[in-house]
């Protein structure tokens, strides 16, 4: 009888319409992956039936296969929007139960954890207070709200040119308030162990051919000679010499000179409760003495004040980098990705979440960009991979199939009525 075949065809076409309708409904769902209904024919099995005389009794839904091809990546400008470019899934924690998703729309909860719309926490590697990522295990990523601690200035790097045609100052005793006692002056802000800042002034006075005396100290304190630098006849820096000890106030530490070429060590006092005296190395390597204008080409120091977190960004390797008000940046953690040998074996839980099954295999956890894992794009999302044009064509085809199967039942009904009327 054709009823069974027709009914199975109606059921199959209805399932096909459901799958297509679900694809169309999720055309704008971030991270959604379209599906396709797969069907199999059905045969009645009897021992007496000849192989050549088998007639099928309809069709059945074999499985619904998802297409995990890449969706279009769209920039949103939101710091916690993340798109996966390539293979992999975000690992999410639901009170310890792990799920997986391609939806990268995240936000911070009240405790600083990165979560999705359902409140599930994004998993990854944590980072120490110094910004070192620990890859030992995955944990829910929490953005710290504490200030980054200050770092004491230990080194000043100053690269400059001292004019070879400058003359020895006519006034012999050095005075920071008398520009006739030196040829060139520059300054830089330094930081102590509490993040307090003060200005260090540096003075350069020509002592003779290819010889310069160097003076340094705070803008509010005593300026002392910290050493002497020598240049070759070609204008390159050579090993410094140690000056005669200069008289210093009892409250300060005598200045010293290191033996390294171009490195002079001195101390400055601090009065805000930080460690004092503060030792600083002035590195003049790379400086020159040419017959051109005095001037600095590079002036940096390695300390900074305490800073508050102002914003953060996510790199291609999943590193969450915090940017602070003091101009510093530091790793806060790292997002991981999970790969599966058979993504179609994952169980779809809805809400853009999948669950591991025996068919999917175990998750392969790694940092984005490593082995066969995709990379991340911060400030962007992966759109649905649904192709509306093909889905609308499939919709018409499924509708025709439904009508054809209904016609099978109608024809069988006509045949039955003919037999009854005999």
C-alpha positions in Angstrom: 0.0 0.0 0.0 1.2 3.5 -0.8 0.0 5.0 2.4 3.1 4.0 4.4 5.5 5.3 1.9 3.5 8.5 1.5 3.2 9.1 5.3 7.0 8.5 5.7 7.6 11.0 2.9 5.4 13.5 4.6 7.2 13.1 7.9 10.6 13.4 6.1 9.5 16.5 4.2 8.2 18.0 7.5 11.5 17.3 9.2 13.3 18.9 6.2 11.1 22.0 6.5 11.9 22.2 10.2 15.6 22.1 9.6 15.4 24.7 6.8 13.1 26.9 8.9 15.5 26.7 11.8 18.4 27.8 9.5 16.4 30.7 8.2 15.3 31.7 11.7 19.0 31.8 12.9 20.4 33.7 9.9 21.3 36.5 12.2 22.4 34.5 15.2 26.1 35.1 16.1 28.1 31.9 15.7 25.2 29.8 14.4 26.1 26.9 12.1 23.5 25.8 9.6 22.2 22.2 9.4 21.1 19.8 6.7 18.6 16.9 7.1 20.0 13.6 5.9 17.6 10.8 5.0 17.8 7.0 4.5 15.4 4.6 2.7 13.5 1.9 4.6 13.0 -1.7 3.5 10.9 -4.5 5.0 13.1 -7.5 5.9 11.7 -11.0 5.5 13.5 -14.3 5.0 11.2 -15.2 2.1 11.5 -12.0 0.2 13.6 -12.2 -3.0 16.4 -9.6 -3.3 15.1 -8.7 -6.8 11.5 -8.2 -5.5 12.2 -5.8 -2.7 10.0 -2.7 -2.6 10.9 0.1 -0.2 8.4 1.1 2.5 9.4 4.7 2.7 12.1 7.0 4.1 13.3 8.1 7.5 15.4 10.8 9.0 19.0 9.5 9.3 20.5 12.5 11.1 20.8 16.2 11.1 24.3 17.2 10.0 25.7 20.6 10.9 27.9 22.6 8.6 30.8 24.0 10.7 32.2 26.2 7.9 33.5 29.6 8.7 31.1 32.5 9.0 31.7 36.0 8.0 33.7 38.1 10.7 32.2 41.5 11.4 33.9 44.2 13.4 31.8 45.6 16.3 34.4 47.6 18.2 33.3 46.0 21.5 36.3 44.9 23.5 34.7 41.7 24.7 33.4 40.6 21.3 35.6 37.8 20.0 35.4 35.9 16.7 37.1 32.6 16.0 38.8 32.5 12.6 39.3 28.9 11.8 38.6 25.7 13.8 37.8 25.5 17.5 35.2 26.4 20.1 35.2 28.6 23.2 35.1 26.5 26.3 32.5 27.6 28.8 31.8 26.6 32.4 28.3 26.2 33.8 29.1 25.7 37.5 31.8 23.3 36.6 30.0 21.6 33.7 31.8 22.3 30.5 30.1 23.3 27.2 31.4 24.6 23.9 30.4 27.5 21.7 31.2 29.6 18.7 29.3 32.6 20.0 31.9 35.2 21.0 29.6 37.9 22.5 30.9 38.3 26.1 30.6 40.7 29.0 31.9 41.1 32.5 29.7 40.1 35.5 29.8 41.8 38.8 32.8 39.8 40.0 34.9 40.5 36.9 34.3 37.1 35.2 33.9 37.0 31.4 30.5 35.5 30.7 28.1 35.0 27.8 24.4 35.9 27.7 23.4 32.8 29.7 25.9 33.6 32.5 28.3 30.8 31.5 32.0 31.7 32.3 34.6 31.8 29.6 37.5 29.4 30.3 41.2 30.0 29.7 44.6 30.4 31.3 45.1 32.7 34.3 48.0 35.2 34.6 50.1 36.1 37.6 50.3 39.6 39.1 53.3 40.2 37.0 51.5 39.2 33.7 53.0 35.7 33.3 50.4 33.3 31.8 50.0 29.9 33.5 49.2 27.2 31.0 48.9 24.4 33.6 45.1 24.3 33.6 42.0 26.1 32.3 40.0 28.2 34.8 37.2 30.8 34.4 38.9 34.0 33.3 38.5 36.9 35.8 39.7 40.4 35.0 41.5 41.9 38.0 40.2 45.3 39.1 43.2 46.1 41.4 45.7 48.8 40.5 49.0 47.7 38.9 51.8 48.3 41.4 54.5 50.9 40.8 58.0 50.0 39.6 61.1 51.8 40.9 63.3 53.5 38.4 66.6 51.7 38.3 68.0 52.8 34.9 68.0 55.9 32.8 69.0 55.5 29.2 70.2 58.7 27.6 71.6 58.8 24.0 72.7 62.3 22.9 75.2 64.3 21.0 77.6 66.6 22.8 78.9 69.3 20.6 82.7 68.7 20.0 83.0 72.4 19.3 81.7 73.5 22.7 84.3 75.3 24.8 85.2 74.6 28.4 83.0 76.7 30.7 84.7 79.9 31.8 83.3 79.6 35.3 85.1 76.7 37.0 83.0 75.7 40.1 79.8 73.9 38.9 76.4 75.4 39.8 73.0 74.1 38.6 71.7 77.7 38.8 74.5 79.1 36.6 74.4 78.1 33.0 77.9 79.4 32.5 79.2 76.4 34.4 77.9 73.8 32.0 77.3 73.3 28.3 74.1 71.2 28.1 71.3 70.1 30.4 68.4 67.7 30.2 65.9 66.1 32.6 63.5 63.2 33.1 60.9 62.1 35.6 61.7 59.0 37.7 59.6 57.0 40.2 60.3 55.6 43.6 59.1 52.3 45.3 55.7 53.9 46.2 55.2 55.3 42.7 56.1 58.9 43.8 57.7 60.9 41.1 60.4 63.6 41.0 62.5 65.1 38.3 66.1 64.2 37.8 68.3 66.8 36.1 71.5 66.0 34.2 74.2 68.4 33.3 77.2 68.0 31.0 80.2 70.3 31.2 83.1 70.1 28.9 86.3 69.4 30.9 88.8 69.3 28.0 89.3 67.8 24.6 87.0 64.7 24.3 86.3 64.9 28.1 82.9 65.8 29.7 82.0 66.0 33.4 78.5 64.6 34.2 76.4 66.0 37.1 73.0 64.6 38.2 70.4 65.0 41.0 66.8 65.9 41.7 65.3 69.3 40.8 64.7 70.0 44.5 67.9 68.4 45.9 71.6 68.6 45.6 73.3 68.2 42.2 76.6 66.3 42.4 79.2 65.1 39.9 78.5 61.4 39.0 81.4 60.8 36.7 83.2 61.7 33.6 82.7 60.4 30.0 85.4 60.3 27.4 85.1 60.2 23.6 87.5 59.0 20.9 88.9 61.2 18.2 86.1 59.7 16.0 83.4 60.9 18.4 82.6 57.5 19.9 82.1 56.9 23.6 85.0 55.2 25.5 85.4 54.0 29.0 84.6 56.7 31.7 86.9 57.7 34.4 86.1 58.1 38.1 86.2 61.7 39.3 87.7 62.8 42.6 85.0 62.5 45.3 83.0 65.7 45.5 81.9 67.1 48.9 78.4 65.9 49.7 75.9 66.8 52.5 75.9 64.3 55.3 72.3 63.3 54.5 73.2 61.9 51.1 75.2 58.9 49.9 78.5 59.6 48.0 78.2 59.3 44.2 79.9 56.4 42.5 80.8 55.4 38.9 80.4 51.9 37.5 83.3 50.5 35.4 81.1 49.7 32.4 81.5 51.9 29.3 79.0 54.7 29.4 77.3 53.7 32.6 77.3 56.0 35.7 75.6 55.1 38.9 74.3 57.7 41.4 71.7 57.9 44.2 68.9 60.3 45.0 67.1 60.8 48.3 63.4 60.2 48.7 61.2 61.8 51.4 57.7 60.2 50.9 58.3 57.0 52.9 59.7 55.0 50.0 63.1 53.2 50.0 65.9 55.8 50.2 68.5 56.4 48.9 67.4 55.3 45.5 70.2 54.0 43.2 70.0 54.8 39.5 72.2 53.9 36.7 72.7 56.5 33.9 73.4 54.6 30.7 75.0 56.9 28.1 76.0 54.2 25.6 75.3 55.2 22.1 76.0 58.9 22.8 78.4 60.7 20.5 80.6 63.8 20.3 80.3 65.3 16.9 80.7 68.8 15.7 77.0 69.5 15.7 74.3 70.9 18.1 73.9 69.5 21.6 70.8 67.4 21.9 69.1 64.2 23.1 68.1 61.5 20.6 66.7 59.0 23.1 65.8 59.5 26.8 63.9 56.8 28.7 63.6 55.3 32.2 62.3 51.9 33.4 60.0 52.9 36.3 56.4 53.9 36.5 53.6 54.9 38.9 50.7 52.8 40.0 48.0 52.6 37.4 44.3 51.8 37.1 42.9 49.5 34.4 41.3 51.7 31.7 40.6 49.1 28.9 41.7 45.8 27.5 42.1 44.1 24.2 42.3 40.5 22.9 45.0 39.3 20.6 45.1 36.7 17.9 46.6 34.2 20.3 43.8 34.8 22.9 46.0 36.9 25.2 43.8 39.4 27.2 46.0 42.5 27.6 45.0 45.2 30.1 46.0 48.8 29.4 46.5 51.0 32.5 46.3 54.7 33.2 50.1 54.9 33.7 50.7 53.9 30.1 51.6 50.3 31.0 50.1 47.1 29.6 50.0 43.6 31.0 48.7 40.2 30.2 45.6 39.4 32.3 44.9 35.9 31.0 44.6 33.9 27.8 41.5 32.5 26.1 41.8 28.9 25.0 40.1 27.0 22.1 38.8 23.4 22.1 39.0 21.2 18.9 37.2 17.9 18.4 38.0 15.0 16.0 34.3 14.9 15.0 32.5 18.2 15.6 29.3 16.7 14.2 29.3 14.3 17.1 28.7 17.2 19.6 25.3 17.4 21.2 23.5 20.7 20.4 22.1 22.1 23.7 20.6 25.2 22.2 21.6 28.7 23.1 24.7 28.3 20.8 26.1 25.7 23.2 27.4 22.2 22.5 28.3 19.3 24.7 31.0 16.7 24.4 29.8 13.1 23.5 31.5 9.8 22.9 31.0 10.4 19.2 32.7 13.8 19.2 35.8 12.6 21.0 37.6 14.4 23.8 38.4 18.2 23.6 41.9 19.2 22.5 42.6 22.3 24.5 45.3 24.7 23.3 46.0 28.4 22.8 44.6 30.0 19.6 47.0 29.8 16.7 48.8 26.7 17.9 48.7 23.3 16.1 45.3 23.0 14.3 43.5 25.7 16.4 42.1 28.8 14.8 43.0 32.4 15.8 40.9 35.1 17.4 39.8 38.5 16.3 39.1 40.9 19.1 36.3 43.5 18.8 34.5 41.4 16.2 32.0 38.5 16.0 31.5 35.6 13.6 28.1 35.8 11.9 25.9 32.9 11.1 27.1 30.8 8.1 23.5 30.4 6.8 23.2 31.2 3.1 19.7 32.5 2.8 19.6 32.2 -1.0 20.3 28.4 -0.9 18.0 28.0 2.1 15.1 29.6 0.2 15.7 27.3 -2.8 15.8 24.3 -0.4 12.5 25.5 1.1 10.8 25.4 -2.3 12.2 21.9 -2.9 11.0 20.7 0.5 7.6 22.1 -0.2 7.4 20.4 -3.5 8.4 17.1 -1.9 5.7 17.5 0.7 3.1 18.1 -2.0 4.3 15.1 -4.0 4.1 12.8 -1.0 0.6 14.1 -0.2 -0.3 13.3 -3.8 0.9 9.7 -3.3 -1.6 9.3 -0.5 -4.3 10.9 -2.5 -3.6 8.5 -5.5 -3.6 5.5 -3.2 -7.0 6.6 -1.8 -8.4 6.9 -5.4 -7.2 3.3 -6.1 -8.7 2.0 -2.9 -12.0 3.7 -3.8 -12.0 2.1 -7.2 -11.6 -1.3 -5.7 -14.4 -0.7 -3.2 -16.8 0.4 -6.0 -16.3 -2.9 -8.0 
